[in-house]
């Protein structure tokens, strides 16, 4: 395929998410830039009850504000023993006063004595174009909840999300290892395929 040389605006203030997306999409000639780089600052109320709904809300709001194609990721951790919690509320788990470490410590506290410890990370990528077109892709990564945080890398719940096959948490993986197995890596790979097909049809 021809290099697309397209710019997508990321509907997020998360610099680590921006870096992950650029790592995976740059091979298509696609540059993912921050809201600040295009002069918009959008606060989207995530009122959806699914990852798909929240991802669309964020992408559409930033596309409308910037006039450029916008890409959003809504992702979270779904823990079987907690009936799928924290789910779409992963980033707000325990309320606004907790940071990443506070949230995963609360999760470990709530998991005490619980079994099974199986869980999955889910990511839904949505891209909204100014012409009204929408592309959506979902990725999932199964794992378990560790008994204690391990590793210094990643962000969010990465230190307590354990991949049995690799015998490491997400926070112990290199960025390359994580992108190869992660929910966001899988969603972005599917999104990349859909975007290639979409651009080829233009």
C-alpha positions as CSV (number, residue, x, y, z in Angstrom):
1,X,0.0,0.0,0.0
2,X,1.1,3.6,-0.6
3,X,2.2,5.4,2.5
4,X,-0.9,7.1,3.8
5,X,0.8,10.1,5.4
6,X,-2.3,10.7,7.4
7,X,-2.7,12.5,10.7
8,X,-5.0,11.2,13.4
9,X,-5.7,13.1,16.6
10,X,-5.7,11.0,19.7
11,X,-8.7,11.6,22.0
12,X,-6.6,11.2,25.1
13,X,-4.1,13.1,27.3
14,X,-2.2,9.9,28.0
15,X,1.3,10.3,26.5
16,X,2.1,6.5,27.0
17,X,-1.0,5.6,25.0
18,X,0.1,8.1,22.3
19,X,3.5,6.5,22.1
20,X,2.0,2.9,21.9
21,X,-0.3,4.0,19.0
22,X,2.5,5.7,17.1
23,X,4.7,2.6,17.5
24,X,2.1,0.4,15.8
25,X,0.6,2.8,13.2
26,X,3.7,4.6,12.1
27,X,4.5,1.7,9.7
28,X,1.4,2.8,7.7
29,X,2.7,6.3,7.4
30,X,0.2,7.4,9.9
31,X,1.1,10.0,12.5
32,X,-1.0,10.1,15.7
33,X,-0.8,13.5,17.4
34,X,-2.1,14.8,20.7
35,X,-5.0,17.2,21.1
36,X,-2.6,19.9,22.2
37,X,-0.7,19.6,18.9
38,X,-3.8,20.6,16.9
39,X,-4.9,23.2,19.5
40,X,-7.9,21.4,21.0
41,X,-8.7,20.4,24.6
42,X,-11.7,18.3,24.9
43,X,-13.1,16.8,28.1
44,X,-15.5,14.0,27.2
45,X,-17.9,12.7,29.8
46,X,-17.7,8.9,29.4
47,X,-21.4,8.1,29.9
48,X,-21.3,4.8,27.9
49,X,-21.8,1.5,29.5
50,X,-19.6,-0.4,27.0
51,X,-16.0,0.2,25.7
52,X,-17.5,0.7,22.2
53,X,-19.9,3.5,23.4
54,X,-17.2,5.4,25.3
55,X,-14.6,5.0,22.5
56,X,-17.1,6.4,20.0
57,X,-18.0,9.3,22.3
58,X,-14.4,10.4,22.7
59,X,-13.4,10.0,19.0
60,X,-16.5,11.9,17.7
61,X,-16.0,14.8,20.2
62,X,-12.4,15.3,19.2
63,X,-13.1,14.9,15.5
64,X,-15.8,17.6,15.7
65,X,-13.6,19.9,17.7
66,X,-10.5,19.5,15.5
67,X,-12.1,18.9,12.1
68,X,-9.5,16.1,11.6
69,X,-9.9,12.3,11.8
70,X,-9.8,11.4,15.5
71,X,-8.9,8.1,17.1
72,X,-9.9,7.0,20.6
73,X,-9.1,4.0,22.7
74,X,-11.4,2.9,25.5
75,X,-9.9,0.1,27.5
76,X,-10.1,-1.5,30.8
77,X,-9.6,-4.5,33.0
78,X,-12.4,-7.1,33.5
79,X,-12.0,-9.4,36.4
80,X,-14.1,-12.6,36.5
81,X,-14.3,-12.9,40.3
82,X,-15.5,-9.2,40.5
83,X,-18.3,-9.8,37.9
84,X,-16.3,-8.0,35.2
85,X,-15.3,-5.0,37.3
86,X,-13.7,-2.5,37.1
87,X,-14.6,-2.7,33.4
88,X,-15.4,0.6,31.7
89,X,-14.8,2.3,35.1
90,X,-11.2,1.1,35.3
91,X,-9.7,4.6,35.1
92,X,-12.1,5.8,37.7
93,X,-12.1,2.8,40.0
94,X,-12.2,3.8,43.7
95,X,-13.0,7.5,42.8
96,X,-11.0,10.5,41.6
97,X,-8.6,10.7,44.5
98,X,-6.7,7.5,43.6
99,X,-3.7,7.3,41.2
100,X,-2.7,4.2,39.2
101,X,-1.0,2.6,42.2
102,X,-4.0,3.4,44.4
103,X,-6.3,1.7,42.0
104,X,-4.4,-1.5,41.6
105,X,-3.9,-1.7,45.4
106,X,-7.7,-1.4,45.8
107,X,-8.1,-4.1,43.2
108,X,-5.7,-6.4,45.1
109,X,-7.6,-5.7,48.3
110,X,-10.9,-6.6,46.6
111,X,-9.4,-9.7,45.2
112,X,-8.2,-11.0,48.6
113,X,-9.5,-14.6,49.1
114,X,-11.3,-14.5,45.7
115,X,-10.9,-17.1,43.0
116,X,-10.6,-17.6,40.1
117,X,-8.0,-14.8,39.5
118,X,-8.7,-14.9,35.8
119,X,-9.1,-11.5,34.0
120,X,-8.9,-9.9,30.6
121,X,-7.8,-6.5,29.3
122,X,-10.1,-5.2,26.6
123,X,-9.4,-2.3,24.2
124,X,-11.8,-0.8,21.6
125,X,-10.3,1.5,19.1
126,X,-12.6,3.9,17.2
127,X,-11.7,6.3,14.4
128,X,-14.2,9.0,13.4
129,X,-13.7,10.8,10.1
130,X,-15.1,14.2,9.2
131,X,-17.2,12.7,6.4
132,X,-19.1,10.6,8.9
133,X,-17.3,7.3,8.4
134,X,-16.4,5.3,11.5
135,X,-14.0,2.4,11.9
136,X,-14.0,0.2,15.1
137,X,-11.8,-2.6,16.2
138,X,-11.7,-4.6,19.5
139,X,-8.8,-6.6,21.1
140,X,-8.7,-8.7,24.2
141,X,-5.8,-10.2,26.2
142,X,-6.5,-12.9,28.8
143,X,-4.4,-13.2,32.0
144,X,-4.7,-13.4,35.7
145,X,-4.4,-11.0,38.6
146,X,-1.1,-11.3,40.4
147,X,-0.9,-11.4,44.2
148,X,1.4,-8.4,44.4
149,X,2.6,-5.7,41.9
150,X,5.7,-6.6,39.8
151,X,7.6,-4.5,37.3
152,X,8.2,-0.9,36.7
153,X,7.0,-0.5,33.1
154,X,3.6,0.3,31.5
155,X,0.8,2.2,33.3
156,X,-2.5,1.6,34.9
157,X,-3.0,-2.0,36.1
158,X,0.0,-3.3,34.2
159,X,2.0,-4.3,37.4
160,X,-0.8,-6.6,38.6
161,X,-1.8,-8.1,35.2
162,X,0.0,-11.4,34.8
163,X,0.5,-13.3,31.6
164,X,0.9,-17.0,32.6
165,X,2.5,-18.0,29.2
166,X,5.2,-15.4,29.6
167,X,5.5,-15.7,33.4
168,X,5.5,-11.9,33.7
169,X,3.2,-9.0,34.4
170,X,2.6,-6.4,31.7
171,X,4.8,-4.0,33.7
172,X,7.7,-6.5,33.3
173,X,7.5,-6.7,29.5
174,X,9.4,-4.5,27.1
175,X,7.2,-2.2,24.9
176,X,7.8,-4.5,22.0
177,X,6.8,-7.6,24.0
178,X,3.7,-5.9,25.3
179,X,2.5,-4.6,21.9
180,X,2.8,-8.2,20.6
181,X,0.3,-9.6,23.1
182,X,-1.6,-6.7,24.6
183,X,-5.3,-5.9,24.1
184,X,-4.4,-2.5,22.6
185,X,-1.8,-4.1,20.3
186,X,-4.4,-6.6,19.0
187,X,-7.0,-3.9,18.6
188,X,-4.6,-1.6,16.8
189,X,-3.5,-4.5,14.5
190,X,-7.1,-5.1,13.6
191,X,-7.7,-1.4,13.2
192,X,-4.6,-1.1,11.0
193,X,-6.1,-3.8,8.7
194,X,-9.4,-2.0,8.5
195,X,-7.8,1.3,7.9
196,X,-5.7,-0.1,5.1
197,X,-8.8,-1.5,3.5
198,X,-10.6,1.8,4.0
199,X,-7.8,3.9,2.5
200,X,-7.4,1.5,-0.4
201,X,-11.1,2.0,-1.2
202,X,-10.7,5.8,-1.4
